[in-house]
Amino acid sequence: MISFNIRCSSDHVFEAWFPDGKAFDRQSEQGKVACPVCGDCKVEKAPMAPNIARGKSRGAGRQQEFAKEMASALRKLRREVEANCDYVGNRFAEEARKIHYDETEPRNIYGETTPEEAAALKEEGVEFASIPWVQQTEN
């Protein structure tokens, strides 16, 4: 496992773990790496301080275990969302507004939206959350 500092086009910096450097390249090219703050998939590696190991480190093992636990928790969260919410695809902002303004029956939904649409929803007071969408077979 390897950790990278990632920056989205809105300059949010976050940490993400990957099996190796090629996995990051592949996933980012496919738009599978999203900013947890704004959902932006236009990301790049950000500068980070090197982690120089001094012999065998127990901390490195704990970091890897923590990364695995977090990825497992995010996969579990994804399964729960998929099982209990309606997928609305790229109509998320539209559907969220309809629910917020009582134009349709309230229900749990999930889908995709652009960073601009997410910002507009936030300005309107529409409650929603962005979650990192961990792929079921990777990370």
Backbone bond lengths (Angstrom), bond angles and torsions (degrees), N, CA, C in turn:
res aa  C-N    CA-C-N  psi(-1)  N-CA   C-N-CA  omega(-1)  CA-C   N-CA-C  phi
1 M - - - 1.448 - - 1.523 108.80 -
2 I 1.336 114.55 145.44 1.458 120.27 178.40 1.526 108.07 -135.91
3 S 1.317 115.64 143.53 1.454 121.93 -179.37 1.524 108.70 -108.37
4 F 1.325 116.07 135.49 1.454 121.30 175.23 1.516 109.14 -125.20
5 N 1.326 116.82 145.82 1.451 121.33 165.06 1.521 105.26 -83.36
6 I 1.321 116.34 128.72 1.461 122.90 -177.12 1.521 108.42 -117.71
7 R 1.351 116.39 141.52 1.463 121.30 177.37 1.516 108.72 -123.00
8 C 1.340 116.35 133.31 1.470 120.46 176.16 1.529 108.86 -90.02
9 S 1.315 116.65 175.85 1.472 120.27 -177.83 1.530 112.28 -69.25
10 S 1.357 117.34 -12.46 1.468 120.99 175.54 1.522 111.87 -94.57
11 D 1.340 116.53 10.05 1.463 123.91 178.51 1.522 114.71 69.69
12 H 1.331 118.65 19.72 1.464 120.25 170.44 1.524 106.85 -78.43
13 V 1.317 117.42 133.87 1.460 122.02 179.13 1.520 108.13 -112.39
14 F 1.329 115.90 132.78 1.457 121.21 179.49 1.511 108.92 -144.40
15 E 1.317 115.77 162.20 1.458 121.65 -179.41 1.523 108.88 -100.76
16 A 1.310 116.50 141.09 1.471 121.40 177.24 1.518 109.26 -141.52
17 W 1.320 115.36 147.02 1.463 122.21 -178.51 1.516 109.56 -108.17
18 F 1.335 115.85 142.02 1.457 122.06 179.79 1.524 109.21 -139.46
19 P 1.329 117.06 154.43 1.464 118.89 177.19 1.529 112.11 -59.42
20 D 1.341 116.24 -34.88 1.465 121.38 178.39 1.527 108.16 -164.56
21 G 1.338 116.64 174.86 1.467 120.98 -178.06 1.515 113.50 -62.77
22 K 1.324 116.81 -34.60 1.467 120.01 179.55 1.524 111.50 -66.17
23 A 1.336 117.02 -32.80 1.466 120.75 178.61 1.529 109.92 -63.34
24 F 1.356 117.13 -41.70 1.462 119.32 176.23 1.520 110.33 -60.53
25 D 1.339 116.95 -48.84 1.465 120.96 -178.48 1.528 110.56 -56.91
26 R 1.311 116.35 -47.22 1.470 121.16 -178.11 1.541 110.98 -63.98
27 Q 1.328 116.50 -47.76 1.455 119.83 -177.04 1.523 112.28 -67.98
28 S 1.332 117.43 -38.90 1.466 119.03 179.57 1.522 111.05 -68.65
29 E 1.323 117.99 -37.56 1.471 120.92 177.22 1.524 111.03 -63.97
30 Q 1.331 117.54 -31.79 1.466 122.21 179.98 1.529 112.26 -86.81
31 G 1.335 117.85 0.97 1.459 121.36 179.96 1.511 113.17 72.96
32 K 1.330 116.94 26.73 1.464 121.07 -177.51 1.523 113.52 -96.25
33 V 1.331 117.45 -2.01 1.460 120.82 177.87 1.523 106.47 -108.14
34 A 1.344 115.91 114.37 1.458 120.73 -176.29 1.518 110.93 -118.06
35 C 1.318 115.66 144.28 1.458 121.92 175.93 1.531 109.03 -65.41
36 P 1.333 118.55 128.45 1.460 120.07 179.48 1.524 113.21 -71.36
37 V 1.329 117.45 -13.65 1.458 120.87 -179.92 1.522 110.98 -86.73
38 C 1.336 117.12 -49.03 1.469 119.89 -173.31 1.524 113.98 -121.33
39 G 1.329 118.02 -7.34 1.456 120.75 178.71 1.515 114.68 83.32
40 D 1.318 117.86 2.38 1.466 122.13 -178.99 1.524 110.67 -63.84
41 C 1.325 117.07 132.37 1.469 121.91 178.73 1.525 112.60 -99.91
42 K 1.325 117.74 0.84 1.463 121.14 175.69 1.521 106.95 -87.25
43 V 1.333 116.00 91.62 1.459 121.17 -173.28 1.514 111.33 -125.10
44 E 1.328 114.91 159.74 1.454 122.10 175.89 1.517 108.07 -147.70
45 K 1.332 115.68 161.46 1.452 119.65 175.93 1.520 108.57 -68.33
46 A 1.323 116.04 137.40 1.460 121.75 177.39 1.525 108.38 -102.32
47 P 1.331 117.22 155.06 1.464 118.91 176.97 1.525 110.60 -59.03
48 M 1.327 114.82 143.69 1.458 119.38 178.56 1.515 109.15 -147.77
49 A 1.314 115.58 155.59 1.458 120.25 178.61 1.525 109.06 -74.48
50 P 1.314 117.34 139.08 1.465 119.00 179.36 1.525 110.78 -69.19
51 N 1.314 115.79 148.40 1.458 122.20 176.45 1.525 106.79 -104.56
52 I 1.320 116.23 101.47 1.455 120.84 -175.95 1.527 108.28 -94.21
53 A 1.321 115.65 118.19 1.461 120.65 -178.27 1.517 110.20 -78.12
54 R 1.316 115.82 143.14 1.461 122.10 176.21 1.522 107.40 -117.98
55 G 1.304 116.02 85.31 1.452 119.43 -176.26 1.517 110.14 74.38
56 K 1.321 117.01 -160.36 1.461 120.56 179.06 1.517 108.81 -77.77
57 S 1.297 115.34 128.76 1.453 120.87 -177.73 1.523 110.18 -114.13
58 R 1.325 114.87 126.76 1.466 118.46 176.63 1.521 109.83 -70.26
59 G 1.339 117.65 -27.87 1.459 121.36 -179.46 1.513 112.27 -63.28
60 A 1.329 117.28 -36.71 1.462 120.42 -179.81 1.520 110.34 -62.86
61 G 1.318 117.16 -41.18 1.464 120.67 177.87 1.508 111.50 -63.54
62 R 1.330 116.40 -39.65 1.470 120.25 178.08 1.525 110.70 -67.00
63 Q 1.334 117.02 -38.18 1.464 119.81 178.52 1.515 110.69 -63.19
64 Q 1.319 116.63 -43.63 1.463 119.97 179.11 1.519 110.77 -63.99
65 E 1.322 117.19 -42.13 1.464 120.80 179.09 1.530 110.29 -63.69
66 F 1.330 116.14 -42.34 1.464 120.31 177.79 1.527 110.88 -61.82
67 A 1.328 116.70 -43.77 1.465 120.46 178.95 1.524 110.80 -60.78
68 K 1.325 117.05 -41.93 1.469 120.53 178.29 1.518 111.03 -64.20
69 E 1.341 116.57 -41.81 1.466 120.57 179.16 1.528 111.14 -63.69
70 M 1.330 116.25 -41.76 1.468 119.80 179.92 1.526 110.86 -66.17
71 A 1.323 117.05 -42.99 1.461 120.30 178.46 1.522 109.67 -62.49
72 S 1.322 117.47 -40.32 1.461 121.41 178.23 1.530 110.86 -63.44
73 A 1.335 116.34 -43.13 1.467 120.41 178.98 1.528 111.11 -63.86
74 L 1.338 116.87 -39.81 1.464 119.92 178.99 1.525 111.53 -68.43
75 R 1.339 117.31 -35.02 1.468 119.69 175.74 1.529 110.27 -66.35
76 K 1.326 116.39 -39.95 1.470 120.55 177.91 1.531 109.74 -63.47
77 L 1.337 117.09 -43.66 1.457 121.06 177.19 1.524 110.54 -59.31
78 R 1.313 116.80 -43.19 1.467 120.32 178.70 1.528 111.23 -59.92
79 R 1.341 116.79 -44.69 1.470 119.78 178.78 1.524 111.20 -60.46
80 E 1.327 116.92 -40.90 1.468 120.92 179.40 1.534 110.80 -64.36
81 V 1.326 116.40 -44.55 1.470 119.98 179.17 1.525 109.89 -62.03
82 E 1.330 116.99 -46.94 1.464 120.25 -178.80 1.533 111.91 -63.32
83 A 1.331 116.98 -33.33 1.464 120.51 -178.11 1.523 112.80 -79.51
84 N 1.336 117.65 -26.38 1.460 120.13 -170.59 1.526 115.33 -118.49
85 C 1.317 117.29 4.21 1.466 120.25 -178.17 1.527 109.97 -131.67
86 D 1.326 115.64 155.48 1.465 121.41 177.23 1.527 109.27 -87.03
87 Y 1.335 116.57 129.48 1.458 121.16 176.81 1.520 108.87 -81.91
88 V 1.342 116.28 122.25 1.466 120.95 -178.63 1.526 112.27 -113.60
89 G 1.341 116.73 5.57 1.461 120.57 176.29 1.511 112.98 60.57
90 N 1.337 115.30 -138.49 1.464 119.65 -177.20 1.531 112.99 -80.76
91 R 1.338 116.45 6.77 1.475 120.84 174.90 1.533 111.15 -93.15
92 F 1.344 117.32 17.22 1.457 120.54 -175.25 1.528 112.21 -56.49
93 A 1.314 118.04 -50.72 1.473 120.75 -176.95 1.527 110.46 -60.46
94 E 1.315 116.97 -44.43 1.468 121.67 179.46 1.535 111.00 -60.52
95 E 1.334 116.59 -47.93 1.466 121.10 -178.62 1.526 111.23 -67.27
96 A 1.333 117.52 -38.94 1.462 120.78 179.16 1.527 110.86 -63.26
97 R 1.330 116.68 -39.32 1.469 120.24 177.18 1.531 110.83 -64.79
98 K 1.334 117.82 -44.16 1.468 121.18 179.40 1.524 110.90 -57.95
99 I 1.332 116.06 -41.97 1.463 119.77 178.93 1.525 110.11 -68.52
100 H 1.319 117.09 -44.77 1.461 122.39 -178.60 1.531 111.47 -60.39
101 Y 1.319 117.07 -41.11 1.466 121.44 -177.09 1.526 112.45 -93.43
102 D 1.340 117.58 16.36 1.474 123.78 177.35 1.520 113.34 56.37
103 E 1.325 116.62 33.76 1.461 121.15 176.76 1.521 111.62 -88.34
104 T 1.329 116.24 -11.99 1.462 121.54 178.67 1.522 108.28 -147.62
105 E 1.310 115.91 164.67 1.466 121.88 -179.63 1.530 110.54 -61.54
106 P 1.319 118.21 132.31 1.470 119.93 178.02 1.532 111.32 -62.58
107 R 1.323 115.68 137.86 1.457 121.94 177.10 1.518 108.35 -160.50
108 N 1.308 115.75 162.76 1.450 121.14 177.25 1.522 108.97 -82.65
109 I 1.330 116.94 130.95 1.459 121.59 -178.63 1.523 109.92 -132.32
110 Y 1.325 115.15 159.95 1.461 121.26 169.56 1.510 108.40 -148.16
111 G 1.330 115.62 156.47 1.456 120.70 -179.38 1.512 109.71 174.84
112 E 1.306 115.10 -157.75 1.464 120.75 -178.36 1.522 109.81 -116.76
113 T 1.319 113.73 154.03 1.453 120.52 175.38 1.529 108.14 -152.91
114 T 1.290 116.70 158.00 1.458 120.40 177.74 1.529 109.36 -80.48
115 P 1.321 117.53 160.11 1.465 119.34 175.98 1.542 112.08 -57.93
116 E 1.323 116.72 -35.46 1.475 120.07 178.66 1.529 110.99 -66.52
117 E 1.340 116.77 -42.38 1.466 119.85 177.88 1.525 111.16 -65.17
118 A 1.329 116.49 -39.35 1.461 120.45 178.63 1.529 110.43 -62.65
119 A 1.329 116.79 -42.25 1.466 120.64 178.77 1.536 110.53 -63.63
120 A 1.327 117.26 -40.68 1.462 120.93 178.94 1.532 110.66 -64.65
121 L 1.332 117.14 -42.08 1.472 120.44 177.62 1.526 110.54 -59.85
122 K 1.333 115.63 -43.97 1.459 120.73 -179.66 1.532 110.40 -61.75
123 E 1.338 117.03 -43.76 1.469 121.28 179.11 1.525 111.75 -61.90
124 E 1.350 116.40 -33.69 1.463 120.78 179.95 1.524 112.96 -79.68
125 G 1.326 116.38 -8.01 1.461 119.49 -179.95 1.520 113.78 84.83
126 V 1.328 116.88 15.47 1.460 121.11 177.33 1.528 107.41 -76.60
127 E 1.341 116.69 123.16 1.455 120.10 -178.63 1.524 110.80 -82.09
128 F 1.332 115.34 128.68 1.459 122.13 176.66 1.513 107.59 -160.51
129 A 1.305 116.30 168.24 1.457 121.00 178.20 1.512 109.50 -135.54
130 S 1.315 115.98 145.84 1.458 121.92 172.96 1.518 107.20 -101.03
131 I 1.317 116.48 130.96 1.458 119.49 177.48 1.520 108.99 -124.76
132 P 1.325 116.94 146.31 1.465 119.33 176.49 1.530 108.32 -65.44
133 W 1.306 117.52 125.90 1.453 123.07 -175.25 1.517 108.91 -95.65
134 V 1.321 116.91 84.94 1.448 122.63 -177.67 1.524 109.27 -69.47
135 Q 1.319 116.09 130.33 1.466 120.22 177.75 1.523 109.32 -66.23
136 Q 1.316 117.19 141.58 1.452 121.15 -176.41 1.518 112.54 -66.06
137 T 1.331 118.49 -28.79 1.459 120.45 -173.93 1.523 113.61 -105.15
138 E 1.340 118.65 -6.68 1.450 121.05 -178.09 1.517 110.02 -125.59
139 N 1.336 115.83 165.38 1.480 124.42 -179.93 1.505 109.58 65.42
